[in-house]
């Protein structure tokens, strides 16, 4: 028999609920490009027009797993964002500045 999530959550320890919330918040910070575009309320056609390219190029770009930093930067900027590249180490995070001139 199916149970409501709220009932299951009530039975979780406080620590488990805190960790669940943390994982949920982290998941919200990660989006594939297509989902990010949709979350920003943009269609592929709208983004293509902003970039001065054809809509099929957007579809192709969103499926790629490897692309130039400049391509990704223009895609993000057309959605109203700013691309920053950060390396994460156990000691802390470092913003990579090599790409700031692109």
Backbone atoms as SQL, in Angstrom:
CREATE TABLE atoms (id INTEGER PRIMARY KEY, chain TEXT, resi INTEGER, resn TEXT, atom TEXT, x REAL, y REAL, z REAL);
INSERT INTO atoms VALUES
  (1, 'A', 1, 'UNK', 'N', 0.838, -1.176, 0.000),
  (2, 'A', 1, 'UNK', 'CA', 0.000, 0.000, 0.000),
  (3, 'A', 1, 'UNK', 'C', 0.889, 1.247, 0.000),
  (4, 'A', 2, 'UNK', 'N', 0.529, 2.202, -0.816),
  (5, 'A', 2, 'UNK', 'CA', 1.286, 3.449, -0.925),
  (6, 'A', 2, 'UNK', 'C', 1.096, 4.276, 0.340),
  (7, 'A', 3, 'UNK', 'N', 2.191, 4.941, 0.727),
  (8, 'A', 3, 'UNK', 'CA', 2.147, 5.795, 1.916),
  (9, 'A', 3, 'UNK', 'C', 2.497, 7.218, 1.508),
  (10, 'A', 4, 'UNK', 'N', 1.969, 8.155, 2.244),
  (11, 'A', 4, 'UNK', 'CA', 2.266, 9.555, 1.977),
  (12, 'A', 4, 'UNK', 'C', 3.695, 9.871, 2.402),
  (13, 'A', 5, 'UNK', 'N', 4.346, 10.724, 1.616),
  (14, 'A', 5, 'UNK', 'CA', 5.710, 11.123, 1.937),
  (15, 'A', 5, 'UNK', 'C', 5.760, 11.804, 3.300),
  (16, 'A', 6, 'UNK', 'N', 4.761, 12.611, 3.609),
  (17, 'A', 6, 'UNK', 'CA', 4.745, 13.326, 4.885),
  (18, 'A', 6, 'UNK', 'C', 4.750, 12.351, 6.066),
  (19, 'A', 7, 'UNK', 'N', 4.077, 11.202, 5.921),
  (20, 'A', 7, 'UNK', 'CA', 4.062, 10.196, 6.983),
  (21, 'A', 7, 'UNK', 'C', 5.447, 9.570, 7.144),
  (22, 'A', 8, 'UNK', 'N', 6.087, 9.272, 6.036),
  (23, 'A', 8, 'UNK', 'CA', 7.429, 8.703, 6.092),
  (24, 'A', 8, 'UNK', 'C', 8.413, 9.703, 6.687),
  (25, 'A', 9, 'UNK', 'N', 8.279, 10.955, 6.295),
  (26, 'A', 9, 'UNK', 'CA', 9.190, 11.998, 6.779),
  (27, 'A', 9, 'UNK', 'C', 9.067, 12.183, 8.291),
  (28, 'A', 10, 'UNK', 'N', 7.849, 12.084, 8.804),
  (29, 'A', 10, 'UNK', 'CA', 7.627, 12.238, 10.246),
  (30, 'A', 10, 'UNK', 'C', 8.386, 11.187, 11.042),
  (31, 'A', 11, 'UNK', 'N', 8.599, 10.022, 10.446),
  (32, 'A', 11, 'UNK', 'CA', 9.290, 8.935, 11.135),
  (33, 'A', 11, 'UNK', 'C', 10.810, 9.049, 11.040),
  (34, 'A', 12, 'UNK', 'N', 11.298, 9.960, 10.213),
  (35, 'A', 12, 'UNK', 'CA', 12.742, 10.149, 10.067),
  (36, 'A', 12, 'UNK', 'C', 13.297, 10.893, 11.275),
  (37, 'A', 13, 'UNK', 'N', 14.536, 10.590, 11.616),
  (38, 'A', 13, 'UNK', 'CA', 15.196, 11.339, 12.695),
  (39, 'A', 13, 'UNK', 'C', 15.439, 12.770, 12.223),
  (40, 'A', 14, 'UNK', 'N', 15.678, 13.661, 13.172),
  (41, 'A', 14, 'UNK', 'CA', 15.974, 15.046, 12.827),
  (42, 'A', 14, 'UNK', 'C', 17.199, 15.117, 11.927),
  (43, 'A', 15, 'UNK', 'N', 18.235, 14.334, 12.256),
  (44, 'A', 15, 'UNK', 'CA', 19.460, 14.322, 11.453),
  (45, 'A', 15, 'UNK', 'C', 19.175, 13.882, 10.014),
  (46, 'A', 16, 'UNK', 'N', 18.334, 12.869, 9.869),
  (47, 'A', 16, 'UNK', 'CA', 17.994, 12.369, 8.534),
  (48, 'A', 16, 'UNK', 'C', 17.205, 13.415, 7.748),
  (49, 'A', 17, 'UNK', 'N', 16.320, 14.135, 8.422),
  (50, 'A', 17, 'UNK', 'CA', 15.556, 15.186, 7.737),
  (51, 'A', 17, 'UNK', 'C', 16.456, 16.333, 7.310),
  (52, 'A', 18, 'UNK', 'N', 17.399, 16.711, 8.162),
  (53, 'A', 18, 'UNK', 'CA', 18.344, 17.779, 7.825),
  (54, 'A', 18, 'UNK', 'C', 19.179, 17.360, 6.613),
  (55, 'A', 19, 'UNK', 'N', 19.681, 16.126, 6.622),
  (56, 'A', 19, 'UNK', 'CA', 20.482, 15.630, 5.493),
  (57, 'A', 19, 'UNK', 'C', 19.638, 15.538, 4.222),
  (58, 'A', 20, 'UNK', 'N', 18.406, 15.128, 4.353),
  (59, 'A', 20, 'UNK', 'CA', 17.503, 15.063, 3.205),
  (60, 'A', 20, 'UNK', 'C', 17.295, 16.449, 2.606),
  (61, 'A', 21, 'UNK', 'N', 17.096, 17.441, 3.450),
  (62, 'A', 21, 'UNK', 'CA', 16.936, 18.825, 2.976),
  (63, 'A', 21, 'UNK', 'C', 18.194, 19.315, 2.279),
  (64, 'A', 22, 'UNK', 'N', 19.367, 18.997, 2.853),
  (65, 'A', 22, 'UNK', 'CA', 20.630, 19.419, 2.254),
  (66, 'A', 22, 'UNK', 'C', 20.803, 18.808, 0.867),
  (67, 'A', 23, 'UNK', 'N', 20.524, 17.518, 0.743),
  (68, 'A', 23, 'UNK', 'CA', 20.646, 16.843, -0.553),
  (69, 'A', 23, 'UNK', 'C', 19.661, 17.417, -1.566),
  (70, 'A', 24, 'UNK', 'N', 18.459, 17.738, -1.112),
  (71, 'A', 24, 'UNK', 'CA', 17.449, 18.338, -1.995),
  (72, 'A', 24, 'UNK', 'C', 17.932, 19.690, -2.505),
  (73, 'A', 25, 'UNK', 'N', 18.463, 20.525, -1.618),
  (74, 'A', 25, 'UNK', 'CA', 18.969, 21.838, -2.007),
  (75, 'A', 25, 'UNK', 'C', 20.142, 21.712, -2.982),
  (76, 'A', 26, 'UNK', 'N', 21.020, 20.749, -2.766),
  (77, 'A', 26, 'UNK', 'CA', 22.141, 20.528, -3.676),
  (78, 'A', 26, 'UNK', 'C', 21.634, 20.101, -5.060),
  (79, 'A', 27, 'UNK', 'N', 20.626, 19.244, -5.091),
  (80, 'A', 27, 'UNK', 'CA', 20.082, 18.781, -6.376),
  (81, 'A', 27, 'UNK', 'C', 19.482, 19.934, -7.167),
  (82, 'A', 28, 'UNK', 'N', 18.931, 20.921, -6.468),
  (83, 'A', 28, 'UNK', 'CA', 18.355, 22.073, -7.156),
  (84, 'A', 28, 'UNK', 'C', 19.412, 22.926, -7.832),
  (85, 'A', 29, 'UNK', 'N', 20.666, 22.794, -7.425),
  (86, 'A', 29, 'UNK', 'CA', 21.744, 23.593, -7.982),
  (87, 'A', 29, 'UNK', 'C', 22.340, 22.979, -9.240),
  (88, 'A', 30, 'UNK', 'N', 21.902, 21.795, -9.612),
  (89, 'A', 30, 'UNK', 'CA', 22.455, 21.112, -10.777),
  (90, 'A', 30, 'UNK', 'C', 21.369, 20.910, -11.834),
  (91, 'A', 31, 'UNK', 'N', 21.642, 21.427, -13.019),
  (92, 'A', 31, 'UNK', 'CA', 20.690, 21.304, -14.119),
  (93, 'A', 31, 'UNK', 'C', 21.440, 21.009, -15.411),
  (94, 'A', 32, 'UNK', 'N', 20.917, 20.119, -16.240),
  (95, 'A', 32, 'UNK', 'CA', 21.426, 20.049, -17.613),
  (96, 'A', 32, 'UNK', 'C', 21.020, 21.342, -18.330),
  (97, 'A', 33, 'UNK', 'N', 21.723, 21.695, -19.399),
  (98, 'A', 33, 'UNK', 'CA', 21.444, 22.954, -20.105),
  (99, 'A', 33, 'UNK', 'C', 19.984, 23.084, -20.532),
  (100, 'A', 34, 'UNK', 'N', 19.400, 22.011, -21.039),
  (101, 'A', 34, 'UNK', 'CA', 18.015, 22.080, -21.514),
  (102, 'A', 34, 'UNK', 'C', 17.064, 22.417, -20.361),
  (103, 'A', 35, 'UNK', 'N', 17.264, 21.793, -19.212),
  (104, 'A', 35, 'UNK', 'CA', 16.405, 22.072, -18.062),
  (105, 'A', 35, 'UNK', 'C', 16.637, 23.482, -17.527),
  (106, 'A', 36, 'UNK', 'N', 17.869, 23.945, -17.571),
  (107, 'A', 36, 'UNK', 'CA', 18.171, 25.309, -17.146),
  (108, 'A', 36, 'UNK', 'C', 17.460, 26.308, -18.046),
  (109, 'A', 37, 'UNK', 'N', 17.524, 26.071, -19.364),
  (110, 'A', 37, 'UNK', 'CA', 16.843, 26.953, -20.318),
  (111, 'A', 37, 'UNK', 'C', 15.341, 26.980, -20.036),
  (112, 'A', 38, 'UNK', 'N', 14.754, 25.796, -19.817),
  (113, 'A', 38, 'UNK', 'CA', 13.319, 25.722, -19.541),
  (114, 'A', 38, 'UNK', 'C', 12.970, 26.416, -18.226),
  (115, 'A', 39, 'UNK', 'N', 13.815, 26.240, -17.214),
  (116, 'A', 39, 'UNK', 'CA', 13.576, 26.889, -15.925),
  (117, 'A', 39, 'UNK', 'C', 13.640, 28.410, -16.048),
  (118, 'A', 40, 'UNK', 'N', 14.406, 28.903, -17.011),
  (119, 'A', 40, 'UNK', 'CA', 14.508, 30.341, -17.262),
  (120, 'A', 40, 'UNK', 'C', 13.360, 30.839, -18.137),
  (121, 'A', 41, 'UNK', 'N', 12.471, 29.922, -18.547),
  (122, 'A', 41, 'UNK', 'CA', 11.299, 30.295, -19.338),
  (123, 'A', 41, 'UNK', 'C', 11.607, 30.574, -20.794),
  (124, 'A', 42, 'UNK', 'N', 12.663, 29.954, -21.313),
  (125, 'A', 42, 'UNK', 'CA', 13.063, 30.181, -22.699),
  (126, 'A', 42, 'UNK', 'C', 12.842, 28.930, -23.542),
  (127, 'A', 43, 'UNK', 'N', 12.406, 29.134, -24.759),
  (128, 'A', 43, 'UNK', 'CA', 12.312, 28.027, -25.709),
  (129, 'A', 43, 'UNK', 'C', 13.636, 27.944, -26.470),
  (130, 'A', 44, 'UNK', 'N', 13.849, 26.827, -27.151),
  (131, 'A', 44, 'UNK', 'CA', 15.051, 26.708, -27.983),
  (132, 'A', 44, 'UNK', 'C', 15.057, 27.794, -29.050),
  (133, 'A', 45, 'UNK', 'N', 13.893, 28.097, -29.603),
  (134, 'A', 45, 'UNK', 'CA', 13.801, 29.121, -30.644),
  (135, 'A', 45, 'UNK', 'C', 14.176, 30.498, -30.097),
  (136, 'A', 46, 'UNK', 'N', 13.699, 30.828, -28.914),
  (137, 'A', 46, 'UNK', 'CA', 14.012, 32.128, -28.308),
  (138, 'A', 46, 'UNK', 'C', 15.511, 32.254, -28.052),
  (139, 'A', 47, 'UNK', 'N', 16.119, 31.193, -27.544),
  (140, 'A', 47, 'UNK', 'CA', 17.551, 31.221, -27.256),
  (141, 'A', 47, 'UNK', 'C', 18.347, 31.313, -28.552),
  (142, 'A', 48, 'UNK', 'N', 17.911, 30.582, -29.573),
  (143, 'A', 48, 'UNK', 'CA', 18.589, 30.628, -30.874),
  (144, 'A', 48, 'UNK', 'C', 18.552, 32.046, -31.444),
  (145, 'A', 49, 'UNK', 'N', 17.419, 32.714, -31.335),
  (146, 'A', 49, 'UNK', 'CA', 17.309, 34.082, -31.829),
  (147, 'A', 49, 'UNK', 'C', 18.254, 35.014, -31.072),
  (148, 'A', 50, 'UNK', 'N', 18.363, 34.831, -29.759),
  (149, 'A', 50, 'UNK', 'CA', 19.258, 35.669, -28.957),
  (150, 'A', 50, 'UNK', 'C', 20.720, 35.451, -29.350),
  (151, 'A', 51, 'UNK', 'N', 21.051, 34.226, -29.767),
  (152, 'A', 51, 'UNK', 'CA', 22.422, 33.898, -30.157),
  (153, 'A', 51, 'UNK', 'C', 22.689, 34.119, -31.644),
  (154, 'A', 52, 'UNK', 'N', 21.636, 34.386, -32.406),
  (155, 'A', 52, 'UNK', 'CA', 21.791, 34.576, -33.848),
  (156, 'A', 52, 'UNK', 'C', 22.117, 33.295, -34.590),
  (157, 'A', 53, 'UNK', 'N', 21.555, 32.182, -34.105),
  (158, 'A', 53, 'UNK', 'CA', 21.766, 30.883, -34.756),
  (159, 'A', 53, 'UNK', 'C', 20.418, 30.209, -34.968),
  (160, 'A', 54, 'UNK', 'N', 20.420, 29.062, -35.602),
  (161, 'A', 54, 'UNK', 'CA', 19.185, 28.327, -35.869),
  (162, 'A', 54, 'UNK', 'C', 18.822, 27.438, -34.680),
  (163, 'A', 55, 'UNK', 'N', 17.534, 27.179, -34.501),
  (164, 'A', 55, 'UNK', 'CA', 17.043, 26.373, -33.385),
  (165, 'A', 55, 'UNK', 'C', 17.678, 24.983, -33.332),
  (166, 'A', 56, 'UNK', 'N', 17.884, 24.268, -34.454),
  (167, 'A', 56, 'UNK', 'CA', 18.509, 22.943, -34.365),
  (168, 'A', 56, 'UNK', 'C', 19.905, 22.971, -33.729),
  (169, 'A', 57, 'UNK', 'N', 20.603, 24.099, -33.858),
  (170, 'A', 57, 'UNK', 'CA', 21.922, 24.214, -33.230),
  (171, 'A', 57, 'UNK', 'C', 21.802, 24.209, -31.711),
  (172, 'A', 58, 'UNK', 'N', 20.723, 24.778, -31.186),
  (173, 'A', 58, 'UNK', 'CA', 20.485, 24.763, -29.736),
  (174, 'A', 58, 'UNK', 'C', 20.206, 23.337, -29.285),
  (175, 'A', 59, 'UNK', 'N', 19.361, 22.627, -30.028),
  (176, 'A', 59, 'UNK', 'CA', 19.049, 21.236, -29.678),
  (177, 'A', 59, 'UNK', 'C', 20.321, 20.393, -29.656),
  (178, 'A', 60, 'UNK', 'N', 21.167, 20.588, -30.647),
  (179, 'A', 60, 'UNK', 'CA', 22.421, 19.842, -30.721),
  (180, 'A', 60, 'UNK', 'C', 23.340, 20.206, -29.565),
  (181, 'A', 61, 'UNK', 'N', 23.442, 21.489, -29.249),
  (182, 'A', 61, 'UNK', 'CA', 24.308, 21.964, -28.169),
  (183, 'A', 61, 'UNK', 'C', 23.863, 21.384, -26.829),
  (184, 'A', 62, 'UNK', 'N', 22.557, 21.318, -26.598),
  (185, 'A', 62, 'UNK', 'CA', 22.041, 20.831, -25.323),
  (186, 'A', 62, 'UNK', 'C', 22.288, 19.340, -25.119),
  (187, 'A', 63, 'UNK', 'N', 22.550, 18.616, -26.191),
  (188, 'A', 63, 'UNK', 'CA', 22.814, 17.173, -26.092),
  (189, 'A', 63, 'UNK', 'C', 24.299, 16.864, -25.943),
  (190, 'A', 64, 'UNK', 'N', 25.145, 17.851, -26.195),
  (191, 'A', 64, 'UNK', 'CA', 26.593, 17.626, -26.153),
  (192, 'A', 64, 'UNK', 'C', 27.083, 17.441, -24.724),
  (193, 'A', 65, 'UNK', 'N', 28.112, 16.620, -24.589),
  (194, 'A', 65, 'UNK', 'CA', 28.752, 16.449, -23.288),
  (195, 'A', 65, 'UNK', 'C', 30.110, 17.134, -23.263),
  (196, 'A', 66, 'UNK', 'N', 30.542, 17.644, -24.413),
  (197, 'A', 66, 'UNK', 'CA', 31.832, 18.319, -24.505),
  (198, 'A', 66, 'UNK', 'C', 31.669, 19.498, -25.463),
  (199, 'A', 67, 'UNK', 'N', 32.109, 20.686, -25.020),
  (200, 'A', 67, 'UNK', 'CA', 32.004, 21.865, -25.875),
  (201, 'A', 67, 'UNK', 'C', 33.052, 22.884, -25.455),
  (202, 'A', 68, 'UNK', 'N', 33.282, 23.852, -26.304),
  (203, 'A', 68, 'UNK', 'CA', 34.200, 24.932, -25.978),
  (204, 'A', 68, 'UNK', 'C', 33.643, 25.762, -24.824),
  (205, 'A', 69, 'UNK', 'N', 34.518, 26.278, -24.006),
  (206, 'A', 69, 'UNK', 'CA', 34.109, 27.159, -22.911),
  (207, 'A', 69, 'UNK', 'C', 33.404, 28.382, -23.480),
  (208, 'A', 70, 'UNK', 'N', 33.902, 28.913, -24.592),
  (209, 'A', 70, 'UNK', 'CA', 33.283, 30.103, -25.196),
  (210, 'A', 70, 'UNK', 'C', 31.854, 29.818, -25.660),
  (211, 'A', 71, 'UNK', 'N', 31.608, 28.610, -26.146),
  (212, 'A', 71, 'UNK', 'CA', 30.256, 28.230, -26.572),
  (213, 'A', 71, 'UNK', 'C', 29.332, 28.160, -25.372),
  (214, 'A', 72, 'UNK', 'N', 29.808, 27.527, -24.316),
  (215, 'A', 72, 'UNK', 'CA', 29.005, 27.426, -23.099),
  (216, 'A', 72, 'UNK', 'C', 28.759, 28.808, -22.508),
  (217, 'A', 73, 'UNK', 'N', 29.784, 29.657, -22.504),
  (218, 'A', 73, 'UNK', 'CA', 29.638, 31.012, -21.959),
  (219, 'A', 73, 'UNK', 'C', 28.565, 31.790, -22.737),
  (220, 'A', 74, 'UNK', 'N', 28.603, 31.753, -24.054),
  (221, 'A', 74, 'UNK', 'CA', 27.608, 32.500, -24.834),
  (222, 'A', 74, 'UNK', 'C', 26.199, 31.967, -24.579),
  (223, 'A', 75, 'UNK', 'N', 26.083, 30.660, -24.418),
  (224, 'A', 75, 'UNK', 'CA', 24.792, 30.029, -24.134),
  (225, 'A', 75, 'UNK', 'C', 24.244, 30.534, -22.790),
  (226, 'A', 76, 'UNK', 'N', 25.084, 30.542, -21.778),
  (227, 'A', 76, 'UNK', 'CA', 24.678, 30.993, -20.449),
  (228, 'A', 76, 'UNK', 'C', 24.354, 32.487, -20.451),
  (229, 'A', 77, 'UNK', 'N', 25.178, 33.290, -21.116),
  (230, 'A', 77, 'UNK', 'CA', 24.932, 34.729, -21.167),
  (231, 'A', 77, 'UNK', 'C', 23.643, 35.059, -21.899),
  (232, 'A', 78, 'UNK', 'N', 23.312, 34.282, -22.939),
  (233, 'A', 78, 'UNK', 'CA', 22.064, 34.508, -23.670),
  (234, 'A', 78, 'UNK', 'C', 20.850, 34.220, -22.786),
  (235, 'A', 79, 'UNK', 'N', 21.049, 33.395, -21.738),
  (236, 'A', 79, 'UNK', 'CA', 19.970, 33.108, -20.788),
  (237, 'A', 79, 'UNK', 'C', 19.956, 34.125, -19.649),
  (238, 'A', 80, 'UNK', 'N', 20.882, 35.089, -19.693),
  (239, 'A', 80, 'UNK', 'CA', 20.914, 36.125, -18.669),
  (240, 'A', 80, 'UNK', 'C', 21.855, 35.825, -17.509),
  (241, 'A', 81, 'UNK', 'N', 22.702, 34.813, -17.677),
  (242, 'A', 81, 'UNK', 'CA', 23.615, 34.438, -16.599),
  (243, 'A', 81, 'UNK', 'C', 25.052, 34.811, -16.892),
  (244, 'A', 82, 'UNK', 'N', 25.932, 34.373, -16.023),
  (245, 'A', 82, 'UNK', 'CA', 27.365, 34.589, -16.173),
  (246, 'A', 82, 'UNK', 'C', 28.054, 33.282, -15.820),
  (247, 'A', 83, 'UNK', 'N', 28.945, 32.823, -16.681),
  (248, 'A', 83, 'UNK', 'CA', 29.643, 31.560, -16.455),
  (249, 'A', 83, 'UNK', 'C', 30.904, 31.791, -15.638),
  (250, 'A', 84, 'UNK', 'N', 31.073, 31.005, -14.598),
  (251, 'A', 84, 'UNK', 'CA', 32.301, 30.988, -13.810),
  (252, 'A', 84, 'UNK', 'C', 32.744, 29.544, -13.694),
  (253, 'A', 85, 'UNK', 'N', 34.034, 29.307, -13.824),
  (254, 'A', 85, 'UNK', 'CA', 34.570, 27.950, -13.704),
  (255, 'A', 85, 'UNK', 'C', 35.315, 27.874, -12.389),
  (256, 'A', 86, 'UNK', 'N', 34.921, 26.900, -11.575),
  (257, 'A', 86, 'UNK', 'CA', 35.487, 26.744, -10.249),
  (258, 'A', 86, 'UNK', 'C', 35.980, 25.319, -10.068),
  (259, 'A', 87, 'UNK', 'N', 37.184, 25.185, -9.513),
  (260, 'A', 87, 'UNK', 'CA', 37.740, 23.873, -9.167),
  (261, 'A', 87, 'UNK', 'C', 37.520, 23.661, -7.674),
  (262, 'A', 88, 'UNK', 'N', 37.025, 22.485, -7.307),
  (263, 'A', 88, 'UNK', 'CA', 36.747, 22.168, -5.907),
  (264, 'A', 88, 'UNK', 'C', 37.757, 21.142, -5.410),
  (265, 'A', 89, 'UNK', 'N', 38.407, 21.470, -4.319),
  (266, 'A', 89, 'UNK', 'CA', 39.391, 20.603, -3.680),
  (267, 'A', 89, 'UNK', 'C', 38.969, 20.388, -2.232),
  (268, 'A', 90, 'UNK', 'N', 39.515, 19.362, -1.583),
  (269, 'A', 90, 'UNK', 'CA', 39.175, 19.160, -0.163),
  (270, 'A', 90, 'UNK', 'C', 39.477, 20.395, 0.692),
  (271, 'A', 91, 'UNK', 'N', 40.514, 21.145, 0.327),
  (272, 'A', 91, 'UNK', 'CA', 40.903, 22.318, 1.108),
  (273, 'A', 91, 'UNK', 'C', 40.029, 23.536, 0.825),
  (274, 'A', 92, 'UNK', 'N', 39.310, 23.532, -0.285),
  (275, 'A', 92, 'UNK', 'CA', 38.472, 24.669, -0.640),
  (276, 'A', 92, 'UNK', 'C', 38.288, 24.777, -2.135),
  (277, 'A', 93, 'UNK', 'N', 37.611, 25.806, -2.565),
  (278, 'A', 93, 'UNK', 'CA', 37.300, 26.026, -3.976),
  (279, 'A', 93, 'UNK', 'C', 38.102, 27.194, -4.521),
  (280, 'A', 94, 'UNK', 'N', 38.485, 27.075, -5.804),
  (281, 'A', 94, 'UNK', 'CA', 39.276, 28.100, -6.486),
  (282, 'A', 94, 'UNK', 'C', 38.579, 28.438, -7.800),
  (283, 'A', 95, 'UNK', 'N', 38.320, 29.733, -8.020),
  (284, 'A', 95, 'UNK', 'CA', 37.754, 30.190, -9.285),
  (285, 'A', 95, 'UNK', 'C', 38.891, 30.247, -10.308),
  (286, 'A', 96, 'UNK', 'N', 38.696, 29.638, -11.470),
  (287, 'A', 96, 'UNK', 'CA', 39.698, 29.612, -12.528),
  (288, 'A', 96, 'UNK', 'C', 39.509, 30.867, -13.383),
  (289, 'A', 97, 'UNK', 'N', 40.561, 31.672, -13.530),
  (290, 'A', 97, 'UNK', 'CA', 40.428, 32.956, -14.211),
  (291, 'A', 97, 'UNK', 'C', 40.923, 32.948, -15.654),
  (292, 'A', 98, 'UNK', 'N', 41.463, 31.833, -16.137),
  (293, 'A', 98, 'UNK', 'CA', 41.984, 31.765, -17.508),
  (294, 'A', 98, 'UNK', 'C', 40.957, 32.154, -18.565),
  (295, 'A', 99, 'UNK', 'N', 39.681, 31.975, -18.266),
  (296, 'A', 99, 'UNK', 'CA', 38.640, 32.149, -19.257),
  (297, 'A', 99, 'UNK', 'C', 37.926, 33.484, -19.148),
  (298, 'A', 100, 'UNK', 'N', 38.368, 34.361, -18.266),
  (299, 'A', 100, 'UNK', 'CA', 37.668, 35.620, -18.040),
  (300, 'A', 100, 'UNK', 'C', 37.719, 36.557, -19.249),
  (301, 'A', 101, 'UNK', 'N', 38.711, 36.402, -20.115),
  (302, 'A', 101, 'UNK', 'CA', 38.833, 37.278, -21.277),
  (303, 'A', 101, 'UNK', 'C', 37.972, 36.842, -22.454),
  (304, 'A', 102, 'UNK', 'N', 37.381, 35.665, -22.400),
  (305, 'A', 102, 'UNK', 'CA', 36.587, 35.148, -23.527),
  (306, 'A', 102, 'UNK', 'C', 35.290, 35.917, -23.664);
